[in-house]
């Protein structure tokens, strides 16, 4: 019988995987998602982050290059935080079975396989937890694998691993409490932390709550068993050692994340204020949130009408004790408050408020509801009072409808009082009453099946309802998605990759490229800003978009005039000859529909050069033009300025309230007349932003940046002009007085040419040292008493270890976020080698923790064996 039960358990687990995969295939077929059509998931973070990262991962695996530092993320950064945040899932290995042009297709397959695996592990857990192998465990597992969190956030595929491992973590807690065996809990929690430490942290919090719930209901024999506080000790030690065993990833990642903007906290996020209202109940119905609402919505608690109804039945059922009901209610309440109260929500989200995609901890509530719903199903829901069988679905339907109706009411109440709440309710006010109607129908049909059909039919009917409901909700959630075009992507990728192969350091030299390509953008239905093209095409650029972006690198570039949309993005809009010099930009590459060219930048002088100590004294401000002037004076002092301000002749402002019948916030249209005071390229700088650069024209010709930089600060090149030339600049702005804060300056071409000659006399010639693992650079430069520092176009990072002529030297910061190395007089051989900060410490802690747990697990196993023998002797005596 035991063998048959184990066989059926694995049969159910495998069958759940197949059914879930079939549902996902059907959903993707409906929307013609690759590999079932030409639509691809080139949208949101999938298109801008995951596809480039998966492409870079495929390249690393294919060519067996596993460096711990990369120059393909903005100016460069340590790879461990990025890999830990995005790429540690073993499912990512699927990319090896696809070509680089088919990585979007590989991503679709990864998502399908991951969701199917969630159903499999949840089926396994339900069977183990309830000690049953009935087929209905698969149906309830489908409700979890297609819950609201998955339907809305599936394209953030790194999060799905946590849902795969959550049932195993819960099963590990069950086994630890019931049998004293900690291995499953230790291993599954460790895997959850390693595959995605962010949700792994949430899983640690949930395991505390779930352990308290399980321990409260533990029915262990009092005779011969360890007291309940013994189980607490084992749980605490196992959880702690599991977390410490991940130190090899957590410590380097933690040190890396401290360098990002995420290290800053806001007191506003720790207030005891509610995060949502009655609209919460709408989320229990199908289609409550779709792609267009992904950045701002109520908790996506969808788990099918059956699970919601059966969860309530659980608390009405006489079979469950008061202790069971109170412990379950407490667990649900704790998870609900973790989302509803801002303070608790912030704690759940690693002390940071999410920037979009809110309530990422909602799937824990879904998990518990599925667990309780299945318990009620097993207990025969028709045993509750007859009146409740009518009242419960009515209440459930009323809450869904009432929640939908409350949105417009709340919008009226908060309008003009709270900008944040107004924005929130405006974003979710698209109440789809068709979806609400479908939800109500599902509620009553589900109630009729559960309470009014025979047992022989009930399982099949309920299974059909659950399958159609989860598939329908997924289809509705994808309804407003801006899919990409796989065929166009593949064609553009091959063409662009062929061109970029010429500039991705083929000779071993290190340099950067300004990528002005536009071919691949045609594959995106939405706006695509090419932030991570350097990862996609394996070259070294300037721009980057990542949650692991170094804040000092970003702010340095922003202060030099580069465009930054937010703390996770830096673009290459704003380059000047000076920043090309400072950042080692060698080429500008363009590949468009009708033109293709590659040019050498005027300022390129390698990745570093000898400078005087004056560069250390430059303090960057918020004024990009002032900063560039300071730097040029430090590199080559002269009496007059390198950047000559243009003379303002006139500023004619026209007030326009509407553009093509649409109300505009950029009411003031400026026509600015300027007279150039120097020969060379001219740049416009608006310190306050508030300008619509997309409308900017010079003498009637558009000079709008390729990236939408409206309302942000960035240096905008107006063109190359001669001294005395008069130009007309037109643009729209939010303020009539914007011109009084606007600067236009020309770079004196002849003076900058002399600066380049000075710098190039003592430039660094550098090459990367070939190694599949180690990141090492070696170069030669001449030092003199007047130029005793080496400026490096490499972000300052504590992981870099430098030697000069074989002697260890200390690197320091220069220009806020770049690197300085002291030089000796004469010829210098400079070597830089990257060591992961905290890597050795983390590896040591992990090793000690693993060995400690192995010893404890062995000791506890012997101890449990003794307890089991004692219990057996007691039972034999009792039987006599």
C-alpha positions in Angstrom: 0.0 0.0 0.0 2.8 2.4 0.9 4.6 1.7 -2.4 1.3 2.3 -4.3 0.8 5.6 -2.4 4.3 6.8 -3.3 3.8 5.8 -6.9 0.5 7.7 -7.1 2.0 10.7 -5.4 4.6 11.0 -8.1 2.0 10.3 -10.8 -0.1 13.2 -9.5 2.9 15.4 -9.4 3.9 14.7 -12.9 0.4 14.9 -14.2 -0.1 18.3 -12.6 3.1 19.5 -14.4 1.7 18.3 -17.7 -1.7 19.9 -17.2 -0.3 23.2 -16.1 2.1 23.2 -19.1 -0.9 22.5 -21.4 -2.9 25.5 -19.9 0.1 27.8 -20.4 0.5 26.6 -24.0 -3.2 27.2 -24.6 -2.9 30.8 -23.1 0.1 31.5 -25.3 -1.6 30.0 -28.3 -4.5 32.4 -27.7 -2.2 35.4 -27.8 0.0 33.8 -30.4 3.1 34.1 -28.2 6.3 32.5 -29.5 6.8 29.5 -29.9 3.1 29.4 -30.9 3.1 32.5 -32.9 5.1 35.6 -33.8 4.3 37.7 -30.7 7.1 37.8 -28.1 7.3 39.0 -24.6 9.5 42.0 -25.5 7.8 44.3 -23.0 8.3 45.9 -19.6 11.3 44.4 -17.7 11.3 41.3 -19.9 12.3 43.3 -22.9 14.6 45.8 -21.2 16.3 43.6 -18.7 15.7 39.9 -18.8 16.2 39.3 -22.6 19.6 41.2 -22.5 20.7 39.4 -19.4 19.6 36.0 -20.7 21.5 36.7 -23.9 24.6 37.6 -22.0 24.2 34.5 -19.9 24.0 32.4 -23.0 27.1 33.9 -24.3 29.0 33.2 -21.0 27.8 29.6 -20.9 28.4 29.1 -24.6 32.0 30.4 -24.5 32.7 29.5 -20.9 33.6 33.0 -19.8 32.7 33.5 -16.2 34.1 36.8 -15.0 33.1 38.4 -11.8 33.2 41.9 -13.3 31.7 43.2 -16.5 32.2 46.3 -18.6 28.9 45.7 -20.3 26.7 47.2 -17.6 27.0 51.0 -17.9 30.7 51.8 -17.2 31.3 48.5 -15.4 30.2 46.7 -12.2 30.7 43.6 -10.2 28.6 40.8 -11.5 27.7 38.9 -8.3 24.8 41.2 -7.3 23.4 41.1 -10.9 23.6 37.4 -11.2 22.2 36.9 -7.7 19.2 39.2 -8.4 18.4 38.0 -11.9 20.2 34.9 -13.1 20.7 32.1 -10.5 17.7 30.1 -11.5 18.7 26.7 -13.0 15.8 27.1 -15.4 17.8 29.7 -17.2 20.0 27.0 -18.7 17.2 26.4 -21.2 18.7 29.3 -23.2 21.4 27.0 -24.3 18.9 25.1 -26.5 18.1 28.3 -28.5 20.1 30.6 -30.7 20.9 34.2 -29.5 18.2 35.6 -31.9 15.7 33.2 -30.3 16.3 34.2 -26.7 12.7 35.7 -26.5 11.4 32.3 -27.4 13.6 30.7 -24.8 12.1 33.1 -22.2 8.6 32.1 -23.1 9.6 28.4 -22.7 11.2 29.2 -19.3 8.0 30.8 -18.1 5.9 27.9 -19.2 8.2 25.3 -17.6 8.4 27.3 -14.3 4.6 27.7 -14.0 4.2 24.0 -14.7 6.8 23.3 -12.0 4.9 25.4 -9.5 1.9 23.2 -10.0 4.0 20.1 -9.5 5.6 21.1 -6.3 2.3 22.4 -4.9 0.7 19.1 -5.8 3.5 17.2 -4.0 3.1 19.5 -0.9 -0.7 19.1 -0.7 -0.4 15.3 -0.8 2.3 15.3 1.8 0.7 17.8 4.1 -2.8 16.2 4.0 -1.5 12.6 3.6 -3.6 11.9 0.6 -3.0 11.0 -3.1 -6.3 12.0 -4.5 -6.3 13.7 -7.9 -8.0 16.9 -6.6 -4.7 18.0 -5.1 -3.7 18.8 -8.7 -6.7 21.0 -9.2 -6.0 23.1 -6.1 -2.3 23.2 -7.1 -3.3 24.8 -10.4 -5.1 27.5 -8.4 -1.8 28.4 -6.8 0.4 28.1 -9.9 -1.9 30.4 -11.8 -2.7 32.7 -8.9 -3.0 36.5 -9.4 0.7 37.2 -8.6 1.7 34.8 -11.4 -0.9 36.1 -13.9 0.2 39.7 -13.5 4.0 39.3 -12.9 4.8 36.2 -15.0 7.2 38.1 -17.2 9.3 39.0 -14.2 10.4 35.4 -14.4 13.1 35.5 -11.7 10.3 35.6 -9.1 8.7 32.4 -10.2 11.4 30.2 -8.6 10.2 31.3 -5.2 6.8 30.0 -5.9 8.3 26.7 -7.0 10.2 26.4 -3.8 7.6 27.7 -1.4 5.7 24.4 -1.1 8.9 22.6 -0.5 9.9 25.1 2.3 6.4 24.5 3.9 6.8 20.8 3.5 10.2 21.1 5.2 8.6 22.9 8.1 6.0 20.2 8.4 8.6 17.5 8.5 10.8 19.4 11.0 7.9 19.8 13.4 6.3 16.4 12.9 9.4 14.2 12.6 12.3 16.5 13.8 14.0 16.1 10.4 15.4 19.4 9.2 17.1 18.5 5.9 14.2 19.4 3.5 13.6 22.7 5.3 17.3 23.6 5.2 17.8 22.7 1.6 14.6 24.2 0.2 15.1 27.5 2.1 18.7 27.7 1.0 17.6 27.1 -2.6 15.0 29.8 -2.3 17.5 32.3 -1.0 20.1 31.5 -3.6 17.8 31.6 -6.7 16.3 34.9 -5.7 17.5 36.4 -2.4 14.8 39.2 -2.6 11.8 36.9 -2.4 13.9 34.4 -0.5 14.0 37.0 2.3 10.2 37.1 2.2 10.1 33.3 2.3 12.2 33.4 5.5 9.6 35.7 7.0 6.7 33.5 5.9 8.5 30.4 7.2 8.4 32.0 10.7 4.7 32.5 10.5 4.0 29.1 9.0 6.1 27.4 11.6 4.1 29.1 14.4 0.9 27.9 12.7 2.1 24.3 12.3 3.5 24.1 15.8 0.3 25.4 17.3 -1.6 22.5 15.6 1.1 19.9 16.2 -0.4 16.7 17.4 2.9 15.0 18.4 2.6 12.5 21.2 3.5 13.8 24.6 5.0 10.5 25.7 8.6 10.1 24.6 8.6 13.2 22.4 10.6 16.4 22.7 8.8 19.4 24.1 7.5 22.1 21.7 10.4 24.4 22.6 12.8 21.8 21.3 11.2 22.1 17.9 11.6 25.9 18.1 15.4 25.4 18.7 15.7 23.1 15.8 13.8 25.5 13.5 15.8 28.5 14.6 19.1 26.8 14.1 18.2 25.2 10.8 16.8 28.5 9.4 19.9 30.5 10.6 22.4 28.0 9.2 20.4 27.8 5.9 20.6 31.6 5.6 24.3 31.6 6.6 25.1 28.9 4.1 24.0 31.4 1.4 26.6 33.9 2.6 28.8 33.1 -0.4 26.1 35.0 -2.4 24.5 37.2 0.2 27.6 39.0 1.5 29.0 40.1 -1.9 25.5 40.9 -3.0 24.7 42.9 0.1 27.9 44.9 -0.3 27.1 45.5 -3.9 23.5 46.6 -3.2 24.8 49.1 -0.6 26.4 50.9 -3.5 23.0 51.3 -5.2 20.2 53.9 -4.5 18.3 51.1 -2.7 20.5 51.7 0.4 18.6 55.0 1.1 15.4 54.7 3.2 12.4 57.0 3.4 10.5 57.5 6.7 7.3 57.9 4.7 7.5 54.1 4.0 7.3 53.3 7.7 4.0 55.0 8.5 1.1 53.1 10.0 -1.2 54.0 7.1 -3.4 51.7 4.9 -2.1 50.8 1.4 -5.5 50.0 -0.2 -9.2 50.0 0.4 -12.3 48.0 -0.6 -11.0 47.5 -4.1 -9.0 44.7 -2.6 -12.0 42.4 -2.9 -12.3 42.9 -6.6 -9.0 41.1 -7.0 -10.6 37.8 -6.0 -12.4 37.9 -9.4 -11.1 37.2 -12.9 -9.4 39.9 -15.0 -9.2 42.4 -12.1 -5.7 43.5 -13.0 -4.0 43.6 -16.5 -0.7 44.5 -18.0 -1.5 48.2 -18.2 -2.1 48.3 -14.4 1.0 46.3 -13.5 2.8 49.2 -11.8 0.0 50.2 -9.5 -2.8 47.9 -8.3 -4.3 46.3 -5.2 -2.9 42.9 -4.0 -3.5 40.4 -6.8 -5.1 37.7 -4.5 -6.9 35.8 -7.3 -7.0 32.0 -6.5 -10.2 31.0 -8.2 -13.8 31.3 -6.8 -13.6 27.8 -5.5 -10.6 28.4 -3.3 -12.0 31.6 -1.9 -15.4 30.0 -1.1 -13.8 26.9 0.5 -11.4 29.1 2.6 -14.5 30.7 4.1 -16.1 27.2 4.5 -13.1 26.2 6.5 -14.1 28.6 9.3 -17.7 27.5 9.2 -17.0 23.7 9.3 -17.5 21.8 12.5 -14.8 19.3 11.8 -12.0 21.9 12.5 -11.2 22.7 16.1 -11.3 26.2 17.6 -7.5 26.1 17.8 -7.2 25.2 14.1 -9.5 28.0 13.1 -7.9 30.6 15.3 -4.4 29.7 14.2 -5.4 29.8 10.5 -7.2 33.1 11.0 -4.1 34.6 12.7 -1.9 33.4 9.8 -4.2 35.0 7.2 -4.5 38.2 9.2 -0.8 38.5 9.6 -0.3 38.1 5.9 -3.1 40.5 5.1 -1.7 43.2 7.5 1.7 42.6 5.9 0.2 44.2 2.7 -2.4 46.5 4.1 -0.3 48.5 6.7 2.5 50.4 5.0 5.0 49.8 7.8 4.6 46.0 7.6 4.5 46.1 3.8 7.9 47.9 3.8 9.4 45.4 6.1 8.2 42.5 3.9 9.9 44.3 0.9 13.4 44.4 2.4 12.8 47.8 3.9 12.2 49.4 0.6 8.9 50.4 -1.1 8.6 48.7 -4.5 9.0 51.0 -7.5 6.1 49.4 -9.4 4.8 45.9 -9.2 3.5 46.3 -5.6 2.5 43.7 -3.0 5.1 41.2 -4.1 4.4 39.1 -1.0 0.8 38.4 -2.0 1.4 34.9 -3.2 2.0 33.8 0.4 -1.6 34.6 1.1 -2.6 32.7 -2.0 -0.7 29.7 -0.8 -2.4 29.6 2.6 -5.8 30.1 1.1 -5.2 27.1 -1.2 -4.1 25.0 1.7 -7.1 25.9 3.8 -9.4 25.5 0.8 -8.2 22.0 0.2 -8.6 21.2 3.9 -12.3 22.3 3.6 -12.7 20.2 0.5 -11.4 17.1 2.2 -13.8 17.7 5.1 -16.8 17.7 2.8 -18.0 21.3 2.5 -21.7 20.3 2.3 -21.6 19.5 6.0 -21.8 23.2 6.9 -25.2 24.7 7.7 -27.6 24.9 4.9 -28.1 28.6 5.3 -24.4 29.3 5.0 -24.4 27.4 1.7 -26.6 30.2 0.3 -25.2 33.1 2.2 -21.5 32.6 1.6 -21.6 32.9 -2.2 -23.9 35.9 -1.9 -21.4 37.6 0.4 -18.5 36.7 -1.9 -20.3 38.1 -4.9 -21.3 41.3 -3.0 -17.7 42.0 -2.0 -16.4 41.6 -5.6 -19.1 44.0 -6.9 -18.8 46.4 -4.0 -15.0 46.5 -4.3 -15.4 47.4 -8.0 -18.0 50.1 -7.3 -15.8 51.6 -4.5 -13.1 52.7 -6.9 -14.9 55.7 -8.4 -16.2 56.7 -5.0 -12.7 56.7 -3.5 -11.4 58.7 -6.5 -13.9 61.4 -5.8 -13.1 61.4 -2.1 -9.3 61.7 -2.5 -9.2 63.9 -5.5 -7.4 67.2 -4.6 -6.4 65.9 -1.2 -3.7 63.3 -1.9 -1.7 63.2 -5.1 -0.5 59.7 -4.4 -4.0 58.2 -3.7 -5.5 60.1 -6.6 -2.8 58.6 -8.9 -3.5 55.2 -7.4 -7.3 55.2 -7.9 -7.0 56.8 -11.3 -4.7 54.0 -12.4 -7.1 51.3 -11.3 -10.4 53.0 -12.1 -10.7 51.0 -15.4 -13.2 48.7 -13.8 -14.0 45.9 -16.3 -17.6 45.3 -15.5 -17.6 42.4 -18.0 -14.9 40.7 -15.9 -16.9 41.5 -12.7 -20.0 39.9 -14.3 -18.0 36.8 -15.2 -16.6 36.6 -11.7 -20.1 36.7 -10.2 -21.2 33.9 -12.6 -18.2 31.8 -11.6 -19.0 32.3 -7.9 -22.6 31.1 -8.1 -21.8 28.2 -10.5 -18.9 27.1 -8.3 -21.2 27.3 -5.2 -23.8 25.2 -7.1 -21.2 22.6 -8.0 -19.7 22.4 -4.5 -23.0 22.4 -2.5 -25.5 21.0 -5.0 -24.0 18.2 -7.1 -23.3 14.5 -6.5 -19.8 13.4 -5.5 -19.3 11.5 -8.8 -19.8 14.6 -10.8 -18.5 17.2 -8.4 -14.8 16.6 -8.9 -15.0 16.8 -12.7 -17.2 19.8 -12.7 -15.1 21.7 -10.2 -11.9 20.7 -12.1 -13.3 22.2 -15.3 -14.4 25.4 -13.5 -10.9 25.9 -12.0 -9.1 25.2 -15.2 -11.2 27.5 -17.3 -11.1 30.2 -14.6 -7.3 30.2 -14.2 -6.8 30.2 -18.0 -9.4 32.9 -18.5 -7.9 35.1 -15.8 -4.4 34.7 -17.4 -5.8 35.6 -20.8 -7.5 38.7 -19.4 -4.4 39.8 -17.5 -2.4 39.7 -20.7 -5.1 41.6 -22.6 -3.4 45.0 -22.8 0.2 43.7 -23.2 2.4 45.4 -25.8 3.9 42.3 -27.4 7.0 42.4 -29.5 7.6 40.9 -32.9 9.8 37.8 -32.8 10.5 37.7 -36.6 11.6 41.3 -36.7 13.7 40.8 -33.6 15.5 37.8 -35.0 16.3 39.6 -38.3 17.4 42.8 -36.6 19.4 41.0 -34.0 21.4 39.0 -36.6 22.1 42.2 -38.6 23.0 44.3 -35.6 25.1 41.6 -34.0 27.1 41.2 -37.1 27.9 44.9 -37.1 28.6 45.1 -33.3 31.0 42.2 -33.5 33.5 44.6 -35.1 33.6 46.9 -32.1 33.3 44.5 -29.1 37.0 44.5 -28.3 38.1 42.1 -31.0 41.8 42.9 -30.4 41.7 42.6 -26.6 41.8 46.3 -26.0 39.4 47.9 -23.7 37.3 50.8 -24.9 33.6 51.9 -25.0 31.2 52.5 -27.8 28.3 54.8 -28.2 25.5 52.7 -29.6 23.2 54.7 -31.9 21.5 51.7 -33.5 17.8 51.6 -34.0 17.1 48.4 -36.0 16.1 46.3 -33.0 13.7 48.9 -31.7 11.3 48.0 -34.5 10.6 44.6 -32.7 9.1 46.5 -29.7 5.5 47.7 -29.8 6.3 49.9 -26.8 9.1 52.4 -26.3 12.5 50.9 -26.1 15.5 52.9 -25.0 18.4 50.5 -25.7 19.8 50.7 -22.1 21.1 47.2 -22.0 22.1 46.7 -25.7 25.7 46.3 -24.5 24.6 43.0 -22.8 22.6 41.9 -25.8 25.4 42.5 -28.3 28.4 41.9 -26.0 30.1 45.3 -26.3 31.1 48.0 -23.8 28.8 51.0 -23.6 27.8 53.7 -21.2 24.1 53.3 -20.6 22.5 50.7 -18.3 19.3 49.7 -16.6 19.4 47.5 -13.6 18.3 47.3 -10.0 22.0 46.7 -9.2 23.3 50.0 -10.9 25.9 51.7 -8.8 24.6 55.0 -7.5 28.0 56.7 -7.5 28.5 55.7 -11.2 25.0 57.0 -12.1 25.3 60.3 -10.2 28.8 60.9 -11.7 27.5 60.5 -15.2 24.5 62.6 -14.4 26.6 65.4 -13.1 28.7 65.2 -16.3 25.5 65.9 -18.2 24.2 62.4 -19.0 20.5 61.6 -19.0 19.2 59.6 -16.0 15.5 58.8 -15.9 15.6 57.3 -12.4 18.0 55.6 -10.0 18.0 52.4 -12.0 18.8 53.9 -15.4 21.6 55.9 -17.0 21.6 56.8 -20.7 24.2 57.9 -23.2 22.3 61.1 -24.1 24.6 64.1 -23.2 28.0 63.0 -24.5 30.5 65.7 -25.3 34.1 65.5 -26.5 35.2 65.8 -22.9 33.0 63.0 -21.6 34.1 60.9 -24.6 37.6 61.5 -23.4 36.9 60.8 -19.7 34.8 57.6 -20.5 37.0 56.1 -23.2 34.4 56.2 -25.9 36.2 55.2 -29.1 33.4 54.8 -31.7 29.9 55.9 -32.4 28.0 53.3 -34.3 24.7 53.7 -36.2 22.7 51.1 -38.0 19.3 52.2 -39.2 16.8 51.4 -41.9 18.4 53.5 -44.6 21.9 54.3 -43.2 24.8 52.6 -41.6 28.0 54.2 -40.3 30.8 54.0 -37.7 32.9 57.0 -36.7 35.9 57.5 -34.4 35.1 60.0 -31.7 37.2 63.1 -31.5 37.9 62.9 -27.7 39.0 59.2 -27.5 42.4 58.9 -25.8 42.3 55.4 -24.2 40.9 54.2 -20.9 43.2 56.4 -18.8 46.0 58.9 -18.7 48.4 60.6 -16.3 47.0 63.7 -14.7 48.0 66.3 -12.1 46.8 66.1 -8.5 44.5 69.0 -9.4 41.9 66.6 -10.7 41.5 65.2 -7.1 40.3 68.7 -6.0 37.5 68.9 -8.5 34.1 68.8 -6.6 31.2 68.0 -8.9 28.1 70.0 -8.5 24.6 69.8 -10.1 25.7 72.1 -13.0 27.1 69.9 -15.8 28.6 72.8 -17.7 30.4 74.1 -14.6 31.7 70.5 -13.9 33.1 70.1 -17.4 34.8 73.5 -17.2 36.4 72.5 -13.8 37.7 69.2 -15.2 39.2 70.8 -18.3 40.9 73.4 -16.3 42.4 70.7 -14.0 43.6 68.7 -17.0 45.1 71.7 -18.8 44.8 75.1 -17.0 44.3 78.2 -19.1 43.1 81.8 -18.4 40.0 81.8 -20.4 37.1 79.3 -20.2 36.9 76.3 -22.5 33.1 76.6 -22.5 32.0 80.1 -23.8 28.4 81.1 -22.9 26.4 82.3 -25.9 24.8 85.7 -25.9 21.0 85.8 -25.6 19.5 88.2 -28.1 15.8 87.5 -27.5 13.3 85.0 -26.1 9.8 85.1 -27.6 7.3 83.1 -25.5 4.0 81.9 -26.8 1.4 80.3 -24.4 -0.2 77.2 -25.9 -2.8 75.3 -23.8 -3.5 72.6 -26.3 -1.5 70.7 -29.0 -3.6 69.0 -31.7 -6.7 69.2 -29.4 -4.9 67.7 -26.4 -4.2 69.6 -23.2 -0.5 70.0 -22.6 1.5 70.7 -19.5 4.2 72.3 -21.6 2.3 75.6 -22.2 5.2 77.9 -22.9 6.7 77.7 -26.3 10.1 79.5 -26.5 11.8 80.9 -29.6 15.3 81.8 -28.4 17.7 83.8 -30.5 21.4 83.3 -29.6 24.7 84.6 -30.9 27.7 82.2 -30.6 30.8 83.5 -28.9 33.2 80.7 -29.9 33.7 78.2 -32.7 32.8 74.6 -31.8 30.0 72.4 -30.7 27.2 74.1 -28.7 25.3 72.5 -25.8 22.1 73.5 -24.0 21.7 72.8 -20.3 18.5 73.3 -18.3 19.4 72.7 -14.6 15.7 72.4 -13.6 14.6 70.1 -16.4 11.0 71.0 -17.1 11.7 71.0 -20.8 10.2 69.0 -23.6 13.4 68.2 -25.5 11.4 66.2 -28.1 10.2 69.6 -29.5 13.6 71.2 -29.7 14.7 72.6 -33.0 17.6 74.7 -34.2 17.0 76.8 -37.2 13.9 74.6 -37.9 15.8 71.3 -37.8 15.1 68.9 -34.9 17.9 68.2 -32.4 15.7 66.0 -30.2 17.6 63.3 -28.3 17.1 59.7 -29.5 15.9 58.9 -25.9 13.0 60.6 -24.4 14.7 62.9 -21.8 11.8 65.3 -21.3 11.6 66.9 -17.8 15.1 65.6 -16.9 18.5 67.2 -17.0 20.8 66.3 -19.9 23.2 68.2 -22.1 21.6 68.5 -25.6 23.9 69.2 -28.5 22.5 72.0 -30.7 25.1 71.6 -33.4 28.5 72.9 -34.5 28.7 76.7 -35.1 31.2 79.4 -35.8 31.9 82.4 -33.6 29.5 85.2 -34.4 26.9 82.9 -35.9 23.3 83.6 -34.9 20.9 80.7 -34.3 17.2 80.2 -33.4 16.3 77.6 -30.8 12.7 76.6 -30.3 11.3 74.3 -27.6 8.4 73.9 -25.2 8.7 74.2 -21.4 6.5 74.1 -18.3 7.5 77.6 -17.2 7.6 81.0 -18.9 10.8 81.9 -17.1 12.6 78.7 -18.0 15.0 80.6 -20.2 16.5 82.4 -17.2 17.8 79.1 -15.9 18.9 77.8 -19.3 22.5 77.9 -20.4 23.9 77.5 -23.9 27.7 77.2 -24.2 30.1 76.5 -27.0 33.2 74.3 -26.5 36.3 76.2 -27.9 37.4 73.6 -30.5 41.0 74.8 -30.8 41.5 74.9 -27.0 40.1 71.4 -26.6 42.4 70.1 -29.3 45.4 71.4 -27.4 44.0 69.7 -24.2 43.8 66.4 -26.1 47.4 66.8 -27.3 48.5 67.3 -23.6 46.6 64.3 -22.3 47.7 61.9 -25.1 51.4 62.4 -24.3 50.9 60.3 -21.2 48.0 58.1 -22.1 47.6 54.5 -20.7 47.8 51.7 -23.2 45.8 48.9 -21.6 44.7 45.4 -22.6 42.5 42.8 -20.8 44.4 39.7 -19.5 42.9 36.6 -21.1 41.3 34.4 -18.5 37.9 32.5 -18.3 37.4 33.6 -14.7 39.7 36.3 -13.5 39.1 39.9 -14.6 42.5 41.6 -15.0 43.8 44.6 -16.8 47.4 45.5 -17.6 48.8 48.7 -19.1 51.7 51.0 -19.4 51.9 54.7 -18.7 54.6 57.3 -18.0 54.5 59.3 -14.8 56.1 62.7 -14.2 56.3 65.0 -11.2 53.6 67.3 -12.6 51.4 64.3 -13.6 51.8 61.8 -10.8 48.3 60.3 -10.8 46.7 57.9 -13.3 43.1 58.7 -14.1 41.1 55.5 -15.0 37.8 55.4 -16.9 36.7 52.6 -14.5 34.1 53.0 -11.7 35.7 53.1 -8.3 35.2 49.7 -6.6 36.8 48.3 -3.5 37.2 45.0 -5.4 39.9 46.4 -7.7 43.5 45.6 -6.4 46.2 47.6 -8.2 49.9 47.2 -8.5 52.4 49.7 -10.1 55.7 48.1 -11.2 54.8 45.1 -9.0 54.2 47.1 -5.8 50.7 47.2 -4.3 49.1 50.6 -4.3 45.8 52.0 -3.0 43.2 53.1 -5.5 41.1 56.1 -4.6 38.0 58.0 -5.9 38.2 60.8 -8.4 35.3 62.8 -9.9 33.0 61.2 -7.3 32.8 57.8 -8.9 35.8 57.0 -11.0 39.3 55.7 -10.2 42.7 57.1 -9.4 46.0 55.2 -9.1 49.2 56.9 -7.9 52.2 56.7 -10.3 55.9 56.6 -10.0 58.2 58.9 -12.1 59.1 57.2 -15.4 57.6 54.1 -16.9 54.9 52.4 -15.0 53.4 48.9 -15.5 50.0 49.1 -14.0 48.0 45.9 -13.2 44.4 45.8 -11.9 42.8 42.6 -10.8 39.2 42.3 -9.6 38.4 40.4 -6.4 34.8 40.1 -5.3 34.3 42.2 -2.2 33.3 39.9 0.6 33.7 36.8 -1.6 36.2 35.0 0.6 34.4 35.9 3.8 31.1 34.7 2.3 32.6 31.4 1.1 34.2 30.8 4.5 30.9 31.4 6.4 29.0 29.2 3.9 31.4 26.3 4.4 31.4 26.5 8.2 27.5 26.7 8.1 27.1 23.7 5.8 29.5 21.6 8.0 27.8 22.8 11.2 24.3 21.9 9.8 25.6 18.5 8.6 26.8 17.8 12.2 23.6 18.9 13.8 21.4 17.0 11.4 23.4 13.8 12.1 23.1 14.4 15.9 19.3 15.2 15.7 18.8 12.0 13.6 20.3 9.9 16.3 18.3 11.7 18.9 15.0 11.2 17.0 15.9 7.5 16.6 16.2 7.3 20.4 12.9 9.1 20.9 11.2 6.7 18.4 12.6 3.7 20.3 11.3 5.1 23.6 7.9 5.7 22.1 7.8 2.2 20.7 8.6 0.7 24.1 5.9 2.8 25.8 3.3 1.6 23.2 4.3 -2.0 23.8 3.9 -1.6 27.5 0.6 0.1 27.1 -0.7 -2.8 24.8 0.2 -5.3 27.5 
